[in-house]
Amino acid sequence: MLDVSRSGYYRWIAGAEARAARQAADDALVAEIREIHAEHRGIYGALRVHAELRGFGHTVNRKRVARLMREHGIIGRHLRKKKLTTVPDRLAPPVAGLV
């Protein structure tokens, strides 16, 4: 009726508790990420938030922190200037049209 195998259905049912525990852990981690992000005036991105969490003794992957920040719209500031590679000469005459 559901077009899934019986073993697959029961495996999914058995994993419901693990999925709920993972969601609760993610929610708690997002709360800490928001706290760290707000504490540093919204400047910290995923790398620095990950370093802070590791400093507090949490064992968490950097990619998990980045995924949670992306999913919840937590964005750090980009403080680097855009690299300017071509500087036009303002005194040079314009190029003649070839067409």
Buried (B, 14 or more C-beta within 10 A) or exposed (E): EEEEEEEEEEEEEEEEEEEEEEEEEBEEBBEBBBEBBEEBEEEBBBEBBBBBBEEEEEEBEBEBBBEBBEEBEBEBEEEEEEEEEEEEEEEEEEEEEEE
